[in-house]
Amino acid sequence: MSPAEIKKQDLFPAGFRPLPHVKHEAGGMVFPQFEIDEIDKQERRSLQRFDVDFDLPDHFLPEFPAPIFLQMRPELGDVSKGQLVTTKNFFKLFNGIITPVQMEGLRLLLTPFPQEEFNQTDDRKVAEPQFGVACLDCHANFHSNGAFHLNPDTRPQDRRFRIDSVSLRGLFNQQIHGSKRSLRSVEDFTEFEQRTAYFNGDHVAADKKGAHQPNRTNQVSLMAQMQNMIDFPPAPRLDFSGRLDRSKASKQELAGEKVFYGKGRCAECHAPPAFLDHQMHDLHLERFYTAELINGQDNGAEGPIKTFTLRGIKDSPPYLHDGRLLTLDDTVEFFNLVLQLKLDDEEKRALVAYMRAL
């Protein structure tokens, strides 16, 4: 069916439409329970909001704690040793592996600073006054734990969209950052997060609640250098150019690669070896359904969204910028419909198998 026919008969799946924040009118950072429990265990610091709970089951979220791979020390494998890296264990885990500059950057990334919902004022959303949240509370072990927020750079409130914490793996390959790709370096992004994203884009609230404004030379650059050390997980079936090694790949994976570069049109945005194109793309989902207000969110046209890397994609559920697609199978089905690809079941399964090898 054409997009117009799907829209007229209201057949576009509800699960393919924008996913609202669990409490869209309030917004703010919301953490999965396993992250809340581990931070409380290690640091005696609460990430538990009293007004909302996390809304996705754990089995649709990334592995926790995620392994950490260092770009310049691949032979070490997972340097986290199966632990969530926090202020309590980072020095022990990384001493002798990273430089003093990187170690200080890591310390800052693990240090909690005031945030809109987690702070010491009387309109916080956590029971007890506290120092705030850390960068790696959302980007746990430099990956993602599924924590979500509302993008800070859109108004009015009902037009803001839910945004999941993205993985920091392979950040050295990314040229532009942020939900609107308006930030041109990881240094810019680090400053933006502390001053703007932490406080929903409201600099007045930031001043009231004690915004941390890191120094560009002595703090931001160190934080950025540490973030740029994080590598993708190993992909033993890929060669140096990001293509499958035919001697190692299965017949189904090779068939999926053919779909990826051909009928599936995936490589038009996700080019190897990093499997992204540093661009924004507008899928024009408004072609398929009539906009309406759901749970406080106007789910109309979203405009351009950024291309995410597909390296290590099997480890990064849920998918799309707001986490509406819970599995890779859902994601293939979504793009099959939105791009009108007409993939058959065998092609879909092959494409999923291929992406699991990336």
N, C-alpha and C positions, 0 to 999 in steps of 0.2 A: 504494500500500500504506500501511497505517497504521504509525505508529512502532513499535507492539508487534509487528507482523508483520515489519518490517525487522529489529528486534532479535532476534526468535526465529530468523530464518534467517541472521543475521549478514551482512546485505547492505549495511550502512552503509559507504560507501567509507573505506578506511584513510586516505586523504589528507584526509578531512574531520574526522578525530579530532585531539585535541590533539597538537601537534608538540613532541616533547621537545627539551630542550637537547642539543647534540651530546655533552656529557658531564654528564649531569644530576646525578650524585652530587657532582661538584665545582662545577658552575655557574660563575658569573662572566661577565665581559664577554668577548665574542669579536668580533673585527673582520674585515671583508672584506679581501682581500689588497690591493685598490687603495688603501684607506685606509692600511693598514700601509706600503705602498711610498711614498706621497706624504708622509706624516709623517716617515718615515726620510729621504727626500730633502731636505725643507725644514728639519727641526729636528734630524736625527740622533738621534731618539728612537724606541725600538722599541715597537710594539703587537703584536708577534708572540709569542703564547704558545708554550711548548715542549711543552705537553701536549695541545693540541687545535688543529684547523684549522676554518676557517669551512666551512659545509656546503651553502650554496646557490650555484648558478652565477651569475656576474655578470649574465647577461642577464635574470635575474628580479629584479634589484635596481634602486634608483632611479638616475637619471642622476647621473654623478659627473664633476667637481664640479657640484653643483646651482646654478642661478641664484639670486640673492638680490634680492628686491623689497622696497623700503622703503615703508611705509604713507604717509609724509608726502612722499615724492618719487617718485611713480609715473612721472613723465616720464623718469626716469633709466634705466628698464628694469633690466637685470641689473647691479647695482653690483659684483658679484664679478669681472666681465670674464672669466669663464671660468676663474677660478683658485680653488683651495681656500684659503680664508682661514685663516691661521695667525699665530703670533706674529711671523713674518718679514715679512708683507706687509700686516697689517691697517691700520696707520697710513697707509700710502701709499694704500690703496684707499678709506679712509673719511674721511681728513682733508678738512675743508671741507664734508662732507656731513652728518655727525652732530655733536651737541653734545659738549663735553668730558665731561659726565657719562656720556653714552652710550658715548663712546670708552673711558672707564675700565671701564664695564661689559663692553664687548667684550673688552678686555684680560684681564679676570678670567675670562671665559667661555672664553678661549683658553689660559689658564695651567694647566699640569698640576699636579694635587695627588694625594697618595697614595690608592691604591685597593687593594682586597683582593688582586687578582692582579698589580697593577703598582705596586711600591713598592721600598723598600730593605732589606726584611727577608729572612731566609733561607727563608721559605716562600712567597715570591712565585712567580708562574708565568711569569716572563719571565727570560731568561738573565742580563742584567746589572742591577744595582741602578739604579733611576731614580726621577725625581720623581713619576711617576704618569700619570694621564690627565686630559684637559680635557673640559669639558662638550661642546665642539664637536667632539671626536673621534668621538662617536656621532651628535650632531645636526650633522653636517657642513654647513657653510654654512647653518645654522639649519634644515636640512631633515632628512633621514635618509639613512644609507648602508646600512641593513639590519643594523647591529650589534645584537646581542641579549645578554640577561642573564636572570637569574631574578628574578621579583618578590620583593622583600625582606620582604613583610609577611604571608607564609603559612608555616606549619609543620605537620607535619614536612617534611623535605627532599623526600620523594617527592611531596608535595602542592603544592609550589611549581610555578608555571607559567612557561614561557618567555615573555619579553616583548620585543618589538622596539622599537627606538628610534623614537619618533614624531616627525613633523615639528613644528617650532616655528612654522610658517607660520600666521598668523591667531590666534596665542596670545591677542591682545587680546580675542578674542571668547569665550574659554573662561573659565568661572566656577569650575570645580573640576578638580583635577589629580591625577595619580598613578594607579597601576594599579587602586586601589580607590576612586578619586575622593574620598579622605578629606582632601585638602589644598585649602584654600579660596582660595588666591591663588598667583600665580607666585612671590611672595616665599617663601611656605611651602614650595613645591616645590623652590626653589633650595637652601634650607637642608636639606631632607629628603634631597636627592640627595647632598650633600657628607657629611652625617653618617651617613646610614642606607643608602641604596641603594648607594653606593660600597662599603659593607662588609657587604652581604647582611643588613642589619638587625641586625648584631652590634656594639653600641657598645664592647664590650671589645676586639674586634679593631681597631676604629677607633682607640682610644687607643693600642694597641700599635704600630700602623703609621703613626701620625702624622696623624690626621684634621685636615683644614682646616675650621675653624668660622668661616665668614665673618660679619663684623659686619653686623647688620641694617641699620643706618643708612648706613654708609660703603661697604659692598660689595654686600650683597644687593639693596638698592633700586636700585643702579646696574645690576647684572646684569639685574634684572627689567625696568627701563626699556628696555634694549637689546633684550631678547627681545620686548617688546611693540611694537617698531617693525617687525617682519617681517610682510610682507603675503603674501597668496596670489598665485599667478601670475595674469596677466590671463586673463579669460574673456570674450572679445569677443561671444559669442553670448548672454550673460546680460544682462538689464536690471537696474535698480537694486534690484529686489525679489528677484532671484535666479531669476526665471523666464526661459524662453527668449524671445528676440526673434524673433517669427515671420518677420520680414523677412530674418533672417540664418541661421536654423536650417534644417537639411535636413528632408525629410519623415520620414526614419528617426529623427532626433533628437527631433522633435515627437511621434512615436509612442512613443518611449522615455519622454518626459516624462509622457505619459498613463499608461503602465504604472507609472511611479515614484509618481505621486500616487493611483493607483487599485489595480489588481489586484496590483501588486507590493508594496504597503504600505510602501514605502521611506520616504516622507515622514512616517510616524508617528514615526520616530526621527530622521530626517535632514531637519529642516525648514529651508527657506531663510530668510535669505540665507547663513547660515554652514553650513547643512546638518548641524546637530547639535542635541541637545536638553538637554545638560547633565545627563543621567540615566544610571543603570545599568540594564542589562536582562539577564535570565537566559533564555537560549535553551533551557535544559533538554535539552541534547544527550544526557544519560543515558537519555532515552526511546528512543534509537535503537541503542545498543550496550551490551554488557556490559563494565564496567570491568575493566582489567587493567594490569599493570605492564609498560611498554615502555621500554627504555633507561633504567631507573631512575626513570621517572615513572609515578605512578598516574594514569591518564587518566580518572578518574571525574568526577563532577559538578564543574563549575568555578564555579558560582554566577554572580552578576551580573558583567558586564563593561561597560566604558564605551563610549559611543557616540563614534565618531571622525568628524571632519568629512569630507565628501565633496568639498569645494572643492579643486580641483587633484588629485583622487584618481588620475588617470591617471599622475601622477608619483610615486606613493607605494607601489609594490609592495615586498614581498609584502603580503598583506592578512590581516585579523583580528589580534587582539592578539599572536599568536605566529607570524604569517607562514606559516601552514599553506596559505593559498590564494595561489597564485603569480601568478594573473592575474585581471583583472576578470571574464573569462568563468567562471573557477573560482568566483569569489565569487557571481556571479548563480546559478550552478548549486547552490551550497551553500545559499543562502537559499531558492531554489525548493524544495529538498527539505525543509529544516528547518522552514520556515513552511508547507509543503504548499500552495504557490501554484498549481501546475499551469500554469505558463507554457509556451507552445509555443516552438518554435525561433525564430520570427520575433519574438516578444515579447522573448525573451532577447537577441537581437542588437540590437534597438532600444534596450533598456535599457542595454546596454554602450555603444552609440553616444552615448546621452544623457549617461552619466557621463563620457565622454571630453570632453564639451563644458563640464563644470562647472569 
